[in-house]
Amino acid sequence: MELKELIQTFKKRFWLILAAVALGTGATGLVTFYYITPQYEASSKLIVNKLFADESPQPDVNSINTNIMLINTYKEIIQSTAVMDKVVQRYPNLNVPAETLVHKVRVHSVRESQIMTLTVKDANYGRAAEIVNSVAAVFQEEIPKIMNVDNVTILDKAKPGESVTPVSPNMQLHIAVGFALSLLLGIAVVFLLEYLDDTLKNEAEVEQYLGLPTLGVIMKIQKKDLNGKTVHTEKNQAGEQYATVSS
């Protein structure tokens, strides 16, 4: 019976859930499309190769492991102000302070790999590509001075003129999240209204909550039930209002 009542509650206020879903999903789509600035991502790849020029041309496990361990150090060096200050000095056309570059540039590496990927997000892809290429070039030039080694090579540069699609916002994801949240909100409102509704709706509820039998039921008359009859409203001696139906 509880499940049946639950279904009846949802059917009775289905319009409210539908309205909440439509309003929430539509608002999410509008905000995502018109008010969130698209972000583009540009990347450049670096490889950490052998440490010294006189090493054997055939790579061995120890040298590879050493290079992989160095990547964590290189990540910190790339995102340091020592490197970013050089980028600002050599590329003043970027018009980005060193502190901002530290937060914009992200460095990723695949486990057990000698490759590092530098990524930058910006509202303009050409600007993001220029920043990431500048940081990669400066890092390659500065690492021999900082670590006294020359083992970083740029594998792949970002192409500023390339046509790309924004990486964010994700319209499909935002709409899906908006749909789910608005659906949950609609259901929560339905439960709240049902909880706050203390009216008795049928004979079973009267007997359940009051413990009294139902002697009679006054049905609500619809206009279609009158069939051309006229309804007169009158008052009795006590001032109570009542209605009479005549042909």
C-alpha positions as CSV (number, residue, x, y, z in Angstrom):
1,M,0.0,0.0,0.0
2,E,2.9,2.4,0.8
3,L,4.3,1.8,-2.7
4,K,0.9,2.4,-4.2
5,E,0.5,5.6,-2.3
6,L,3.9,6.7,-3.4
7,I,3.1,6.2,-7.0
8,Q,-0.2,8.1,-6.6
9,T,1.8,11.0,-5.0
10,F,4.2,11.1,-8.0
11,K,1.3,10.9,-10.4
12,K,-0.6,13.7,-8.7
13,R,2.4,16.1,-8.7
14,F,4.1,14.8,-11.8
15,W,3.7,18.3,-13.4
16,L,5.9,19.7,-10.6
17,I,8.7,17.3,-11.2
18,L,8.5,17.8,-14.9
19,A,8.6,21.6,-14.4
20,A,11.6,21.4,-12.1
21,V,13.5,19.2,-14.6
22,A,12.6,21.4,-17.6
23,L,13.5,24.6,-15.7
24,G,16.7,23.2,-14.2
25,T,18.0,21.6,-17.4
26,G,17.1,24.7,-19.5
27,A,18.8,27.1,-17.1
28,T,21.9,24.9,-17.0
29,G,22.1,24.8,-20.7
30,L,21.6,28.6,-21.0
31,V,24.2,29.4,-18.4
32,T,26.7,27.0,-19.9
33,F,26.3,28.3,-23.4
34,Y,26.0,32.1,-22.8
35,Y,27.8,32.8,-19.5
36,I,30.7,30.4,-19.1
37,T,33.8,31.4,-21.2
38,P,35.1,28.5,-23.3
39,Q,38.6,27.3,-22.4
40,Y,41.1,25.9,-24.9
41,E,44.0,23.7,-24.1
42,A,47.4,23.7,-25.8
43,S,50.2,21.2,-25.0
44,S,53.9,20.6,-25.7
45,K,55.8,17.4,-25.1
46,L,59.3,17.1,-23.8
47,I,61.5,14.0,-23.5
48,V,64.1,13.4,-20.8
49,N,66.9,11.5,-22.5
50,K,70.4,10.4,-21.5
51,L,72.3,12.6,-19.0
52,F,75.7,12.8,-20.6
53,A,76.9,12.9,-24.1
54,D,79.6,10.2,-23.5
55,E,77.1,7.6,-22.4
56,S,76.6,4.5,-24.5
57,P,74.2,5.1,-27.4
58,Q,72.3,2.0,-26.3
59,P,70.1,3.0,-23.3
60,D,70.3,0.8,-20.2
61,V,67.8,0.3,-17.5
62,N,69.7,2.3,-14.9
63,S,69.9,5.4,-17.1
64,I,66.3,5.2,-18.0
65,N,65.3,4.9,-14.3
66,T,67.5,7.8,-13.5
67,N,65.8,9.9,-16.1
68,I,62.4,8.9,-14.9
69,M,63.3,9.9,-11.4
70,L,64.5,13.3,-12.6
71,I,61.1,14.0,-14.1
72,N,59.6,14.8,-10.7
73,T,62.5,17.3,-10.1
74,Y,61.9,18.8,-13.5
75,K,58.2,19.3,-12.8
76,E,59.0,21.5,-9.8
77,I,61.6,23.4,-11.8
78,I,59.2,24.1,-14.6
79,Q,56.6,25.5,-12.2
80,S,59.2,27.6,-10.3
81,T,59.5,31.4,-10.6
82,A,63.1,31.0,-11.7
83,V,61.9,29.6,-15.0
84,M,58.7,31.7,-15.3
85,D,60.6,35.0,-14.7
86,K,62.8,34.1,-17.7
87,V,59.7,33.4,-19.8
88,V,58.3,36.9,-18.9
89,Q,61.7,38.5,-19.7
90,R,62.2,36.8,-23.1
91,Y,58.5,36.9,-24.2
92,P,57.1,40.2,-23.0
93,N,54.4,40.0,-25.7
94,L,52.6,37.4,-23.6
95,N,51.7,40.0,-21.0
96,V,51.4,37.4,-18.3
97,P,53.1,37.8,-14.9
98,A,55.3,35.0,-13.6
99,E,52.9,34.2,-10.7
100,T,50.0,33.7,-13.2
101,L,52.2,31.5,-15.4
102,V,53.0,29.3,-12.4
103,H,49.3,28.5,-11.9
104,K,48.4,28.3,-15.6
105,V,51.1,25.8,-16.6
106,R,50.5,22.1,-15.7
107,V,53.0,19.3,-16.1
108,H,52.0,15.7,-16.5
109,S,54.0,12.5,-17.1
110,V,52.9,9.0,-17.7
111,R,54.2,6.5,-15.2
112,E,57.4,4.7,-16.3
113,S,57.8,7.1,-19.2
114,Q,60.5,9.6,-20.0
115,I,58.0,12.0,-21.6
116,M,56.6,15.1,-19.9
117,T,53.6,17.0,-21.2
118,L,53.1,20.7,-20.6
119,T,49.5,22.0,-20.9
120,V,48.0,25.5,-20.6
121,K,44.4,26.4,-20.6
122,D,43.2,29.8,-21.8
123,A,40.2,31.5,-23.4
124,N,42.2,31.9,-26.6
125,Y,43.9,28.9,-28.1
126,G,46.6,30.9,-29.9
127,R,47.6,32.5,-26.6
128,A,47.6,29.2,-24.8
129,A,49.9,27.7,-27.6
130,E,52.3,30.6,-27.4
131,I,52.5,30.3,-23.6
132,V,53.2,26.6,-23.5
133,N,55.8,26.8,-26.4
134,S,57.5,29.7,-24.6
135,V,57.7,27.8,-21.3
136,A,59.0,24.7,-23.0
137,A,61.7,26.6,-24.9
138,V,62.9,28.5,-21.8
139,F,63.0,25.3,-19.7
140,Q,65.1,23.5,-22.3
141,E,67.5,26.4,-22.4
142,E,67.7,26.9,-18.6
143,I,67.9,23.3,-17.4
144,P,71.6,22.9,-18.4
145,K,72.4,26.0,-16.2
146,I,70.3,24.8,-13.3
147,M,71.1,21.1,-13.2
148,N,74.4,21.1,-15.2
149,V,72.9,18.6,-17.6
150,D,71.5,18.8,-21.1
151,N,69.1,16.0,-21.4
152,V,65.7,17.7,-22.4
153,T,64.4,17.7,-25.9
154,I,61.2,19.2,-27.2
155,L,59.2,16.4,-29.0
156,D,56.1,18.3,-30.0
157,K,55.1,21.9,-30.0
158,A,51.6,23.4,-29.9
159,K,50.5,24.9,-33.2
160,P,48.9,28.4,-32.6
161,G,47.0,28.5,-35.9
162,E,45.4,25.1,-35.4
163,S,41.6,24.9,-35.3
164,V,40.6,23.2,-32.1
165,T,37.5,22.8,-30.0
166,P,37.3,24.0,-26.4
167,V,37.9,21.5,-23.6
168,S,35.5,23.3,-21.3
169,P,32.7,23.8,-20.6
170,N,31.4,20.3,-21.4
171,M,27.8,21.0,-22.5
172,Q,26.7,17.4,-22.4
173,L,28.1,16.9,-18.9
174,H,26.6,20.1,-17.5
175,I,23.2,19.3,-18.9
176,A,23.3,15.8,-17.5
177,V,24.2,17.1,-14.1
178,G,21.6,19.8,-14.3
179,F,19.0,17.2,-15.3
180,A,19.9,14.9,-12.4
181,L,20.0,17.7,-9.8
182,S,16.7,19.2,-10.9
183,L,15.1,15.8,-10.9
184,L,16.2,15.2,-7.3
185,L,15.1,18.7,-6.3
186,G,11.6,18.1,-7.9
187,I,11.2,14.8,-6.1
188,A,12.3,16.4,-2.8
189,V,9.8,19.2,-3.2
190,V,7.0,16.7,-3.9
191,F,7.9,14.8,-0.7
192,L,8.0,18.0,1.2
193,L,4.6,19.2,0.0
194,E,3.2,15.7,0.7
195,Y,4.6,15.8,4.2
196,L,3.2,19.3,4.9
197,D,-0.2,18.5,3.5
198,D,-2.3,17.5,6.6
199,T,-5.7,17.4,4.8
200,L,-7.8,14.2,4.8
201,K,-8.5,13.2,1.2
202,N,-10.6,10.0,1.4
203,E,-12.7,7.8,3.7
204,A,-9.8,5.6,4.5
205,E,-7.7,8.5,5.9
206,V,-10.6,9.7,8.0
207,E,-11.0,6.3,9.6
208,Q,-7.2,5.9,9.9
209,Y,-6.4,9.2,11.6
210,L,-9.7,10.0,13.4
211,G,-10.9,6.6,14.2
212,L,-14.4,7.5,13.0
213,P,-16.6,5.9,10.3
214,T,-17.6,8.0,7.3
215,L,-21.3,8.6,7.1
216,G,-21.4,10.4,3.8
217,V,-19.3,12.0,1.1
218,I,-20.1,15.3,-0.6
219,M,-18.6,15.2,-4.1
220,K,-17.3,18.2,-5.9
221,I,-19.5,19.1,-8.8
222,Q,-17.9,19.8,-12.1
223,K,-19.5,22.1,-14.7
224,K,-20.0,19.2,-17.0
225,D,-22.1,17.4,-14.4
226,L,-24.7,20.2,-14.3
227,N,-25.9,19.6,-17.9
228,G,-27.5,23.1,-18.2
229,K,-28.7,23.3,-14.6
230,T,-28.5,26.5,-12.6
231,V,-26.7,26.8,-9.3
232,H,-28.1,29.2,-6.7
233,T,-26.2,30.3,-3.6
234,E,-28.3,31.2,-0.6
235,K,-27.8,31.7,3.2
236,N,-29.8,30.2,6.0
237,Q,-31.0,31.9,9.2
238,A,-27.6,31.2,10.8
239,G,-25.8,33.0,8.1
240,E,-24.3,29.8,6.6
241,Q,-24.0,29.7,2.8
242,Y,-25.3,26.8,0.8
243,A,-26.0,26.1,-2.8
244,T,-29.1,24.7,-4.6
245,V,-29.3,23.3,-8.1
246,S,-32.3,23.8,-10.3
247,S,-33.2,22.9,-13.9
